Amino acid sequence: MAGGRYIGAIGGALDFLRGARASQGGVPIIALPSTAEVKGQMSSWIVAGLSGPATIGRADASIVVTEYGVADLRGLSLAERVQKMVAIAHPDFRDTLGRTAPQASQ
């Protein structure tokens, strides 16, 4: 938004992340709120599994930031990445994610 006018377009996130990785000293960082309101209810942006295609694949996600912290995913196993992502989820969703995410990652 600029001056109340939407100026974005479809796509671009993946290009941005890959450009950051390719630049000298660059690090791809994804910043997002931990939750969103969906149909009047709070929902977690960090989920145990996907129900469809994803714009950003796990190989392109290096650092993820929410208001609850930073998950540096570089060089980690899938199980370690799950733990890091659960740690930056909204506290109301961590227990459920901690129980369901390990099964989803197998």
Salt bridges, closest charged atoms under 4 A:
ASP60 OD2 - ARG18 NH2 2.99
ASP72 OD2 - ARG74 NH2 2.67
ASP92 OD2 - HIS90 ND1 3.79
